[in-house]
Amino acid sequence: MNCLSVGAAHTDASDAEAPVGHLDPYGACSLPSPISAVGLGYKRGIKPDLLAPGGRCPVELIKGEDGQAALTPYRQSLAPGVQVASPSPQQGNLRGVSFARGTSVACAFASHWATKFYDVLSDLRQQDSDTIDLIPRALWLKALLVHSSVWSEPYDALAAALRDEGNSRNFREVGARFLGYGHLEAGRGVECDSNRATALGAGRIAAEEKRRHRFPLPPSLGGEREWKRLSITLAWFTPINSAHQAWRRAHLWFDAAVEPLKVERNGAEHRAMRRGTVQHEVYDGEKAAVFVEGDAILIDVNCRPDAGALEEQVPYALAVTLEVREGVKIPIYEEVRTRIRPKVKVEATSEAGPDRSAHLIKSSNLKFKTQMQSQGLSSRCRLRVIPFLSLSRLRPRLSQGNPLAWLLWY
């Protein structure tokens, strides 16, 4: 329920052709590997969560006497596939390699990118350990890996082959069976250009509570007829009730007011997203959106009991990315960063303990103090102001030396 499942995509960097007597079942299209299981998961939740490169797996077509055909996967350690370290038949040779295929390879790829995200989180922790340590590091990694996954050409290929009148209305759920939340494109998560900004948030939430997060909109995008994509990912670790058929004690979900951007939902079926412990919504569109300075996307994180009583707070991670096409000269990152950096986090500690999903207010805003007094908390409350953190100079881009666009966001 809380784990991240990784499927194998039928792709690799090898230029080898299928061996004699075998064929490539998909050609150039990177669909799920024929030796990778498909979903859905428990209670028809989205599984696998994502796909990572698992090597191309040629198959041998064997025709039976009854006219049926069987496909036997290629099992040799020769190309194609993903090249991996392997024992060498020559004694003392430490450079032996072979080619592998399947979900074990895909999980290794996902783990590799998880270490990259871990490094980013470690750098973040040096500047604000309170926020990074607020939730388990594994939960951050879970959210970031899913957030870096996208549906792309494989979904179009699936639709062309499998969509019909009987499943056209719910074909996005069919697509999720094969693709999960999409292919892992982790470079989108650890590097960024001026056309993309990513913000992170975290908190702990109790049953029947709501936490509101605010993502500022870049004014230069307003009125422009350009393609844009908004990706929002919520991940959490739920307590488990093994005596209840639902298992999941905590059901978290977010509602996002995306109307100002004039975008539409695009991705996995949104009801299926709410059956697990990850919700990954993607919105895109090309309509001109009219908004002004100070407008924002409001994202409400909600929590309710799902399998019996929920008596503890549930940790969650939230990631939001807004982007336009490469080459479009709209400074998304700079404008989002500018509108986040002047803000501060105000942490209120009362007898009930700290609320670390604290409000974001401008330093000149005095309404917060008035609200606290009206609630009778002023005499019992401690305010701690922490400058909002930007990481625009933290780490160079892996390939081109551009700054990362990570914004730590509450």
DRENDO-1510 file (C-alpha; in Angstrom, 1 decimal, always signed):
<recs>
REC; n; res; u; v; w
REC; 1; MET; +0.0; +0.0; +0.0 .
REC; 2; ASN; +2.8; +2.5; +0.9 .
REC; 3; CYS; +5.4; +1.1; -1.4 .
REC; 4; LEU; +6.4; +2.3; -4.8 .
REC; 5; SER; +6.1; -0.3; -7.6 .
REC; 6; VAL; +8.2; +0.0; -10.7 .
REC; 7; GLY; +7.3; -1.6; -14.1 .
REC; 8; ALA; +9.8; -2.3; -16.9 .
REC; 9; ALA; +9.6; -0.2; -20.1 .
REC; 10; HIS; +10.6; -1.9; -23.4 .
REC; 11; THR; +13.5; +0.4; -24.0 .
REC; 12; ASP; +17.3; +0.6; -23.8 .
REC; 13; ALA; +20.3; +2.4; -25.3 .
REC; 14; SER; +21.5; -0.6; -27.3 .
REC; 15; ASP; +21.5; -0.4; -31.1 .
REC; 16; ALA; +21.4; -4.2; -31.6 .
REC; 17; GLU; +18.7; -5.8; -33.6 .
REC; 18; ALA; +16.5; -8.7; -32.5 .
REC; 19; PRO; +18.4; -12.0; -32.7 .
REC; 20; VAL; +17.7; -14.4; -35.6 .
REC; 21; GLY; +14.4; -16.2; -35.0 .
REC; 22; HIS; +13.1; -13.5; -32.7 .
REC; 23; LEU; +11.1; -10.3; -33.3 .
REC; 24; ASP; +10.6; -7.0; -31.5 .
REC; 25; PRO; +7.0; -6.9; -30.4 .
REC; 26; TYR; +6.7; -3.1; -30.3 .
REC; 27; GLY; +9.2; -1.7; -32.7 .
REC; 28; ALA; +10.3; +1.8; -31.7 .
REC; 29; CYS; +7.5; +2.4; -29.3 .
REC; 30; SER; +8.4; +2.2; -25.6 .
REC; 31; LEU; +5.5; +0.2; -24.2 .
REC; 32; PRO; +5.6; -1.9; -21.1 .
REC; 33; SER; +8.0; -4.9; -21.5 .
REC; 34; PRO; +6.2; -8.2; -22.3 .
REC; 35; ILE; +7.8; -9.6; -19.2 .
REC; 36; SER; +6.5; -6.9; -16.9 .
REC; 37; ALA; +3.2; -7.3; -15.0 .
REC; 38; VAL; +0.4; -4.9; -15.6 .
REC; 39; GLY; -2.2; -3.4; -13.2 .
REC; 40; LEU; -4.4; -2.4; -11.7 .
REC; 41; GLY; -3.5; -2.9; -8.0 .
REC; 42; TYR; -5.5; -3.4; -4.8 .
REC; 43; LYS; -9.0; -1.9; -4.9 .
REC; 44; ARG; -8.2; -1.0; -8.6 .
REC; 45; GLY; -5.6; +1.5; -7.5 .
REC; 46; ILE; -2.9; +2.5; -10.0 .
REC; 47; LYS; -0.1; +0.0; -10.1 .
REC; 48; PRO; +2.7; +0.0; -11.2 .
REC; 49; ASP; +3.3; +3.5; -10.1 .
REC; 50; LEU; +5.7; +4.2; -12.9 .
REC; 51; LEU; +7.8; +2.6; -15.7 .
REC; 52; ALA; +11.6; +2.8; -15.9 .
REC; 53; PRO; +13.9; +1.4; -18.7 .
REC; 54; GLY; +13.9; -2.4; -18.5 .
REC; 55; GLY; +15.6; -3.3; -21.8 .
REC; 56; ARG; +14.1; -4.4; -25.0 .
REC; 57; CYS; +12.9; -8.0; -24.8 .
REC; 58; PRO; +12.7; -9.8; -28.2 .
REC; 59; VAL; +10.3; -12.7; -28.4 .
REC; 60; GLU; +10.2; -16.0; -30.4 .
REC; 61; LEU; +6.9; -16.7; -32.1 .
REC; 62; ILE; +5.9; -20.4; -31.7 .
REC; 63; LYS; +2.8; -21.5; -33.5 .
REC; 64; GLY; +0.9; -24.4; -32.1 .
REC; 65; GLU; -1.0; -27.2; -33.8 .
REC; 66; ASP; -4.4; -25.6; -32.8 .
REC; 67; GLY; -3.5; -22.4; -34.7 .
REC; 68; GLN; -2.7; -20.5; -31.5 .
REC; 69; ALA; +0.6; -18.8; -31.1 .
REC; 70; ALA; +2.9; -18.5; -28.0 .
REC; 71; LEU; +5.6; -15.8; -27.5 .
REC; 72; THR; +8.7; -17.0; -25.7 .
REC; 73; PRO; +11.0; -14.1; -24.3 .
REC; 74; TYR; +14.6; -14.0; -25.2 .
REC; 75; ARG; +16.7; -15.2; -22.3 .
REC; 76; GLN; +20.3; -14.9; -23.4 .
REC; 77; SER; +22.7; -12.4; -21.8 .
REC; 78; LEU; +23.5; -10.8; -25.2 .
REC; 79; ALA; +22.1; -7.6; -26.7 .
REC; 80; PRO; +19.6; -6.1; -26.9 .
REC; 81; GLY; +18.9; -5.1; -23.3 .
REC; 82; VAL; +20.5; -3.0; -20.6 .
REC; 83; GLN; +24.2; -3.5; -20.2 .
REC; 84; VAL; +25.1; -4.4; -16.6 .
REC; 85; ALA; +28.2; -5.5; -14.7 .
REC; 86; SER; +28.6; -9.3; -14.8 .
REC; 87; PRO; +31.2; -11.9; -13.8 .
REC; 88; SER; +33.7; -12.5; -16.5 .
REC; 89; PRO; +34.6; -16.0; -17.8 .
REC; 90; GLN; +38.2; -14.8; -17.7 .
REC; 91; GLN; +39.8; -15.0; -14.3 .
REC; 92; GLY; +40.9; -11.6; -13.0 .
REC; 93; ASN; +38.9; -9.6; -15.5 .
REC; 94; LEU; +36.9; -7.0; -13.6 .
REC; 95; ARG; +35.3; -5.5; -16.7 .
REC; 96; GLY; +32.8; -8.3; -17.5 .
REC; 97; VAL; +29.4; -7.1; -18.8 .
REC; 98; SER; +26.2; -8.7; -20.0 .
REC; 99; PHE; +22.7; -7.6; -21.1 .
REC; 100; ALA; +19.7; -7.9; -18.8 .
REC; 101; ARG; +16.0; -7.2; -19.2 .
REC; 102; GLY; +13.0; -6.9; -16.9 .
REC; 103; THR; +11.8; -5.3; -13.7 .
REC; 104; SER; +15.0; -5.9; -11.8 .
REC; 105; VAL; +16.7; -3.6; -14.3 .
REC; 106; ALA; +13.9; -1.0; -14.1 .
REC; 107; CYS; +14.1; -0.9; -10.3 .
REC; 108; ALA; +17.9; -0.4; -10.5 .
REC; 109; PHE; +17.3; +2.6; -12.7 .
REC; 110; ALA; +14.7; +4.0; -10.4 .
REC; 111; SER; +17.0; +3.5; -7.4 .
REC; 112; HIS; +19.8; +5.3; -9.3 .
REC; 113; TRP; +17.6; +8.4; -9.8 .
REC; 114; ALA; +16.4; +8.1; -6.2 .
REC; 115; THR; +20.0; +8.7; -5.1 .
REC; 116; LYS; +20.1; +11.9; -7.2 .
REC; 117; PHE; +17.0; +13.1; -5.5 .
REC; 118; TYR; +18.5; +12.2; -2.1 .
REC; 119; ASP; +21.5; +14.4; -2.9 .
REC; 120; VAL; +19.2; +17.3; -3.7 .
REC; 121; LEU; +17.3; +16.7; -0.4 .
REC; 122; SER; +20.5; +16.6; +1.5 .
REC; 123; ASP; +21.5; +19.9; +0.1 .
REC; 124; LEU; +18.1; +21.3; +1.0 .
REC; 125; ARG; +18.5; +20.0; +4.5 .
REC; 126; GLN; +21.6; +22.2; +5.0 .
REC; 127; GLN; +19.5; +25.3; +4.6 .
REC; 128; ASP; +16.2; +24.1; +6.3 .
REC; 129; SER; +16.5; +20.9; +8.2 .
REC; 130; ASP; +13.2; +21.4; +10.0 .
REC; 131; THR; +11.2; +21.1; +6.8 .
REC; 132; ILE; +13.2; +18.2; +5.2 .
REC; 133; ASP; +13.2; +16.3; +8.5 .
REC; 134; LEU; +9.5; +16.9; +9.0 .
REC; 135; ILE; +8.6; +13.8; +6.9 .
REC; 136; PRO; +10.6; +10.6; +6.2 .
REC; 137; ARG; +13.2; +10.9; +3.4 .
REC; 138; ALA; +11.7; +7.9; +1.7 .
REC; 139; LEU; +8.4; +9.8; +1.4 .
REC; 140; TRP; +10.1; +12.6; -0.4 .
REC; 141; LEU; +11.7; +10.2; -2.8 .
REC; 142; LYS; +8.4; +8.5; -3.5 .
REC; 143; ALA; +6.7; +11.8; -4.3 .
REC; 144; LEU; +9.6; +13.0; -6.5 .
REC; 145; LEU; +9.9; +9.8; -8.5 .
REC; 146; VAL; +6.2; +9.8; -9.4 .
REC; 147; HIS; +6.3; +13.5; -10.0 .
REC; 148; SER; +9.0; +13.0; -12.7 .
REC; 149; SER; +6.9; +10.5; -14.6 .
REC; 150; VAL; +4.9; +11.4; -17.7 .
REC; 151; TRP; +2.6; +9.8; -20.2 .
REC; 152; SER; +3.9; +10.3; -23.7 .
REC; 153; GLU; +3.9; +8.5; -27.0 .
REC; 154; PRO; +3.2; +5.0; -25.5 .
REC; 155; TYR; -0.3; +6.1; -24.5 .
REC; 156; ASP; -1.1; +7.2; -28.1 .
REC; 157; ALA; +0.1; +3.8; -29.3 .
REC; 158; LEU; -2.1; +2.0; -26.7 .
REC; 159; ALA; -5.1; +4.1; -27.7 .
REC; 160; ALA; -4.5; +3.3; -31.4 .
REC; 161; ALA; -4.3; -0.4; -30.7 .
REC; 162; LEU; -6.8; -1.0; -27.9 .
REC; 163; ARG; -9.4; +1.8; -27.8 .
REC; 164; ASP; -12.9; +0.9; -29.1 .
REC; 165; GLU; -16.5; +1.9; -28.5 .
REC; 166; GLY; -16.7; -0.3; -25.4 .
REC; 167; ASN; -13.8; +1.2; -23.5 .
REC; 168; SER; -13.5; +4.7; -25.0 .
REC; 169; ARG; -15.1; +6.4; -22.0 .
REC; 170; ASN; -12.7; +4.9; -19.4 .
REC; 171; PHE; -9.7; +4.3; -21.6 .
REC; 172; ARG; -7.5; +6.4; -19.3 .
REC; 173; GLU; -8.0; +3.7; -16.7 .
REC; 174; VAL; -7.0; +1.1; -19.3 .
REC; 175; GLY; -3.9; +3.2; -20.0 .
REC; 176; ALA; -3.0; +3.3; -16.3 .
REC; 177; ARG; -3.1; -0.5; -16.2 .
REC; 178; PHE; -0.1; -0.5; -18.6 .
REC; 179; LEU; +1.7; +2.7; -17.9 .
REC; 180; GLY; +0.9; +3.6; -14.3 .
REC; 181; TYR; +1.6; +7.3; -14.0 .
REC; 182; GLY; +4.0; +7.2; -16.9 .
REC; 183; HIS; +7.6; +6.8; -17.9 .
REC; 184; LEU; +10.2; +8.0; -15.4 .
REC; 185; GLU; +11.9; +11.1; -16.8 .
REC; 186; ALA; +13.9; +12.0; -13.8 .
REC; 187; GLY; +16.0; +14.7; -15.6 .
REC; 188; ARG; +12.9; +16.8; -15.3 .
REC; 189; GLY; +13.1; +16.5; -11.6 .
REC; 190; VAL; +16.8; +17.2; -10.9 .
REC; 191; GLU; +17.3; +19.9; -13.6 .
REC; 192; CYS; +15.3; +22.7; -15.0 .
REC; 193; ASP; +15.4; +25.7; -17.3 .
REC; 194; SER; +13.8; +29.1; -17.2 .
REC; 195; ASN; +10.7; +27.6; -18.7 .
REC; 196; ARG; +10.0; +25.4; -15.7 .
REC; 197; ALA; +9.6; +25.8; -11.9 .
REC; 198; THR; +9.2; +23.1; -9.3 .
REC; 199; ALA; +8.0; +23.7; -5.8 .
REC; 200; LEU; +8.0; +21.3; -2.8 .
REC; 201; GLY; +5.8; +21.2; +0.2 .
REC; 202; ALA; +5.4; +18.9; +3.2 .
REC; 203; GLY; +3.2; +18.6; +6.3 .
REC; 204; ARG; +1.5; +16.3; +8.7 .
REC; 205; ILE; -2.3; +16.2; +8.7 .
REC; 206; ALA; -4.9; +14.7; +11.0 .
REC; 207; ALA; -8.3; +13.2; +10.2 .
REC; 208; GLU; -11.0; +15.7; +8.9 .
REC; 209; GLU; -8.3; +18.4; +8.5 .
REC; 210; LYS; -7.4; +20.5; +5.4 .
REC; 211; ARG; -4.1; +22.2; +4.5 .
REC; 212; ARG; -4.0; +24.9; +1.9 .
REC; 213; HIS; -1.0; +25.5; -0.3 .
REC; 214; ARG; -0.5; +28.4; -2.6 .
REC; 215; PHE; +1.5; +28.3; -5.9 .
REC; 216; PRO; +2.0; +31.8; -7.4 .
REC; 217; LEU; +1.3; +32.3; -11.1 .
REC; 218; PRO; +3.9; +34.1; -13.2 .
REC; 219; PRO; +2.3; +37.3; -14.6 .
REC; 220; SER; +4.2; +37.0; -18.0 .
REC; 221; LEU; +2.2; +33.9; -18.8 .
REC; 222; GLY; -1.1; +35.7; -18.5 .
REC; 223; GLY; -2.8; +36.4; -21.8 .
REC; 224; GLU; -0.3; +34.3; -23.8 .
REC; 225; ARG; -1.6; +31.6; -26.1 .
REC; 226; GLU; +1.1; +29.0; -25.3 .
REC; 227; TRP; +1.1; +25.4; -24.3 .
REC; 228; LYS; +1.6; +25.0; -20.6 .
REC; 229; ARG; +1.5; +22.0; -18.2 .
REC; 230; LEU; +0.8; +21.9; -14.5 .
REC; 231; SER; +1.8; +18.7; -12.6 .
REC; 232; ILE; +0.8; +18.2; -9.0 .
REC; 233; THR; +1.8; +15.1; -7.0 .
REC; 234; LEU; +0.7; +14.2; -3.4 .
REC; 235; ALA; +2.2; +11.2; -1.7 .
REC; 236; TRP; +1.8; +10.0; +1.9 .
REC; 237; PHE; +2.4; +7.0; +4.2 .
REC; 238; THR; -0.8; +5.7; +5.6 .
REC; 239; PRO; -1.1; +3.6; +8.8 .
REC; 240; ILE; -2.4; +0.1; +8.0 .
REC; 241; ASN; -5.4; -1.7; +9.5 .
REC; 242; SER; -4.9; -5.4; +8.5 .
REC; 243; ALA; -8.2; -6.3; +10.1 .
REC; 244; HIS; -10.2; -4.0; +7.7 .
REC; 245; GLN; -10.8; -4.8; +4.0 .
REC; 246; ALA; -9.8; -1.3; +3.0 .
REC; 247; TRP; -6.4; -1.6; +4.7 .
REC; 248; ARG; -5.6; +2.1; +4.3 .
REC; 249; ARG; -6.4; +4.0; +7.5 .
REC; 250; ALA; -5.7; +7.5; +5.9 .
REC; 251; HIS; -7.2; +8.7; +2.7 .
REC; 252; LEU; -5.5; +11.9; +1.5 .
REC; 253; TRP; -6.4; +13.8; -1.6 .
REC; 254; PHE; -6.0; +17.3; -3.0 .
REC; 255; ASP; -8.3; +19.6; -4.8 .
REC; 256; ALA; -6.6; +22.2; -7.0 .
REC; 257; ALA; -8.3; +25.3; -8.3 .
REC; 258; VAL; -6.6; +25.3; -11.8 .
REC; 259; GLU; -9.3; +27.4; -13.5 .
REC; 260; PRO; -7.0; +30.5; -13.7 .
REC; 261; LEU; -4.6; +28.6; -16.0 .
REC; 262; LYS; -7.3; +27.4; -18.5 .
REC; 263; VAL; -5.9; +23.9; -18.5 .
REC; 264; GLU; -7.6; +20.5; -18.7 .
REC; 265; ARG; -6.9; +17.2; -17.0 .
REC; 266; ASN; -4.6; +14.9; -19.0 .
REC; 267; GLY; -3.2; +11.7; -17.6 .
REC; 268; ALA; -4.4; +8.7; -15.6 .
REC; 269; GLU; -8.1; +8.4; -14.6 .
REC; 270; HIS; -8.5; +10.8; -11.7 .
REC; 271; ARG; -10.8; +8.4; -9.6 .
REC; 272; ALA; -8.2; +5.6; -9.8 .
REC; 273; MET; -5.6; +8.0; -8.5 .
REC; 274; ARG; -7.4; +8.3; -5.2 .
REC; 275; ARG; -7.4; +4.6; -4.4 .
REC; 276; GLY; -3.8; +4.3; -3.4 .
REC; 277; THR; -1.2; +6.5; -1.6 .
REC; 278; VAL; -0.2; +8.7; -4.5 .
REC; 279; GLN; -2.2; +11.2; -6.4 .
REC; 280; HIS; -0.5; +12.6; -9.5 .
REC; 281; GLU; -2.5; +15.0; -11.6 .
REC; 282; VAL; -1.4; +16.5; -14.9 .
REC; 283; TYR; -3.2; +19.4; -16.6 .
REC; 284; ASP; -2.2; +21.1; -19.9 .
REC; 285; GLY; -3.6; +23.3; -22.5 .
REC; 286; GLU; -3.0; +26.2; -25.0 .
REC; 287; LYS; -5.8; +28.6; -24.2 .
REC; 288; ALA; -4.8; +32.1; -23.2 .
REC; 289; ALA; -5.3; +32.5; -19.5 .
REC; 290; VAL; -6.0; +35.9; -18.0 .
REC; 291; PHE; -4.6; +36.5; -14.5 .
REC; 292; VAL; -2.8; +39.3; -12.8 .
REC; 293; GLU; -0.2; +39.9; -10.2 .
REC; 294; GLY; -0.9; +38.1; -7.0 .
REC; 295; ASP; -3.1; +35.3; -8.6 .
REC; 296; ALA; -2.2; +31.8; -7.6 .
REC; 297; ILE; -3.2; +28.1; -7.8 .
REC; 298; LEU; -4.8; +27.1; -4.5 .
REC; 299; ILE; -4.2; +23.4; -3.6 .
REC; 300; ASP; -6.1; +22.0; -0.6 .
REC; 301; VAL; -4.8; +18.8; +0.9 .
REC; 302; ASN; -7.6; +16.8; +2.7 .
REC; 303; CYS; -7.6; +13.8; +5.1 .
REC; 304; ARG; -10.3; +11.4; +6.2 .
REC; 305; PRO; -10.3; +8.0; +7.9 .
REC; 306; ASP; -10.7; +5.1; +5.5 .
REC; 307; ALA; -10.2; +1.9; +7.5 .
REC; 308; GLY; -11.3; +2.5; +11.0 .
REC; 309; ALA; -10.2; +5.3; +13.4 .
REC; 310; LEU; -7.3; +7.5; +12.5 .
REC; 311; GLU; -5.8; +8.9; +15.6 .
REC; 312; GLU; -2.3; +10.0; +14.4 .
REC; 313; GLN; -1.1; +12.7; +12.0 .
REC; 314; VAL; -0.2; +11.5; +8.6 .
REC; 315; PRO; +3.0; +12.8; +6.8 .
REC; 316; TYR; +2.6; +13.9; +3.2 .
REC; 317; ALA; +4.8; +15.4; +0.5 .
REC; 318; LEU; +3.6; +17.7; -2.2 .
REC; 319; ALA; +5.4; +18.6; -5.5 .
REC; 320; VAL; +4.1; +21.1; -8.1 .
REC; 321; THR; +5.7; +22.0; -11.5 .
REC; 322; LEU; +4.6; +24.6; -14.0 .
REC; 323; GLU; +6.2; +24.6; -17.4 .
REC; 324; VAL; +5.9; +25.8; -21.0 .
REC; 325; ARG; +7.6; +24.5; -24.1 .
REC; 326; GLU; +11.4; +24.8; -24.4 .
REC; 327; GLY; +12.3; +27.9; -26.4 .
REC; 328; VAL; +9.3; +29.9; -25.2 .
REC; 329; LYS; +10.7; +33.1; -23.8 .
REC; 330; ILE; +8.5; +33.3; -20.7 .
REC; 331; PRO; +10.6; +33.4; -17.5 .
REC; 332; ILE; +8.5; +30.9; -15.5 .
REC; 333; TYR; +11.2; +30.0; -13.0 .
REC; 334; GLU; +12.3; +33.6; -12.2 .
REC; 335; GLU; +8.8; +34.9; -11.8 .
REC; 336; VAL; +7.7; +32.1; -9.5 .
REC; 337; ARG; +10.9; +32.3; -7.5 .
REC; 338; THR; +10.5; +36.1; -7.1 .
REC; 339; ARG; +7.0; +35.6; -5.8 .
REC; 340; ILE; +7.9; +33.0; -3.3 .
REC; 341; ARG; +11.2; +34.4; -1.9 .
REC; 342; PRO; +9.7; +37.5; -0.3 .
REC; 343; LYS; +7.3; +35.3; +1.7 .
REC; 344; VAL; +8.0; +33.8; +5.1 .
REC; 345; LYS; +6.9; +30.8; +7.0 .
REC; 346; VAL; +5.1; +31.6; +10.2 .
REC; 347; GLU; +5.0; +28.7; +12.6 .
REC; 348; ALA; +2.5; +28.8; +15.4 .
REC; 349; THR; +3.0; +26.6; +18.5 .
REC; 350; SER; +0.2; +26.2; +20.9 .
REC; 351; GLU; -0.8; +23.7; +23.6 .
REC; 352; ALA; -1.7; +21.3; +20.8 .
REC; 353; GLY; +1.8; +21.4; +19.4 .
REC; 354; PRO; +3.4; +22.9; +16.3 .
REC; 355; ASP; +1.6; +23.3; +13.0 .
REC; 356; ARG; +4.3; +22.8; +10.5 .
REC; 357; SER; +1.9; +23.2; +7.5 .
REC; 358; ALA; +2.0; +26.8; +8.6 .
REC; 359; HIS; +0.6; +29.8; +6.7 .
REC; 360; LEU; +2.5; +31.7; +4.0 .
REC; 361; ILE; +2.1; +35.5; +4.5 .
REC; 362; LYS; +3.9; +38.5; +3.3 .
REC; 363; SER; +6.2; +40.1; +5.8 .
REC; 364; SER; +4.1; +43.2; +5.8 .
REC; 365; ASN; +0.9; +41.4; +6.4 .
REC; 366; LEU; -0.5; +42.2; +9.8 .
REC; 367; LYS; -3.8; +40.3; +9.5 .
REC; 368; PHE; -2.2; +37.1; +10.8 .
REC; 369; LYS; -1.6; +38.7; +14.2 .
REC; 370; THR; -5.2; +39.9; +14.3 .
REC; 371; GLN; -6.5; +36.5; +13.5 .
REC; 372; MET; -4.4; +34.8; +16.2 .
REC; 373; GLN; -5.7; +37.3; +18.8 .
REC; 374; SER; -9.3; +36.8; +17.7 .
REC; 375; GLN; -8.8; +33.0; +18.2 .
REC; 376; GLY; -7.5; +33.6; +21.7 .
REC; 377; LEU; -4.1; +32.1; +20.9 .
REC; 378; SER; -1.9; +35.2; +21.3 .
REC; 379; SER; -0.9; +34.6; +24.9 .
REC; 380; ARG; +0.0; +30.9; +24.2 .
REC; 381; CYS; +1.5; +31.2; +20.8 .
REC; 382; ARG; +5.2; +31.4; +19.7 .
REC; 383; LEU; +5.9; +32.8; +16.3 .
REC; 384; ARG; +9.0; +31.8; +14.5 .
REC; 385; VAL; +9.8; +33.5; +11.1 .
REC; 386; ILE; +11.9; +31.6; +8.7 .
REC; 387; PRO; +12.9; +33.2; +5.3 .
REC; 388; PHE; +11.6; +31.3; +2.4 .
REC; 389; LEU; +14.2; +29.1; +0.7 .
REC; 390; SER; +15.3; +29.3; -2.9 .
REC; 391; LEU; +17.8; +26.9; -4.5 .
REC; 392; SER; +18.4; +28.7; -7.8 .
REC; 393; ARG; +22.2; +28.5; -7.2 .
REC; 394; LEU; +22.4; +25.2; -5.4 .
REC; 395; ARG; +23.6; +22.8; -8.0 .
REC; 396; PRO; +24.5; +23.1; -11.7 .
REC; 397; ARG; +22.4; +21.4; -14.3 .
REC; 398; LEU; +23.9; +18.0; -15.1 .
REC; 399; SER; +24.3; +18.6; -18.8 .
REC; 400; GLN; +24.3; +22.3; -19.6 .
REC; 401; GLY; +25.4; +24.1; -16.4 .
REC; 402; ASN; +22.1; +25.9; -15.8 .
REC; 403; PRO; +20.8; +26.4; -12.3 .
REC; 404; LEU; +18.3; +24.1; -10.8 .
REC; 405; ALA; +14.7; +25.3; -10.4 .
REC; 406; TRP; +13.9; +23.9; -7.0 .
REC; 407; LEU; +11.9; +26.0; -4.6 .
REC; 408; LEU; +11.2; +24.8; -1.1 .
REC; 409; TRP; +7.6; +25.6; -0.5 .
REC; 410; TYR; +5.2; +25.2; +2.5 .
</recs>
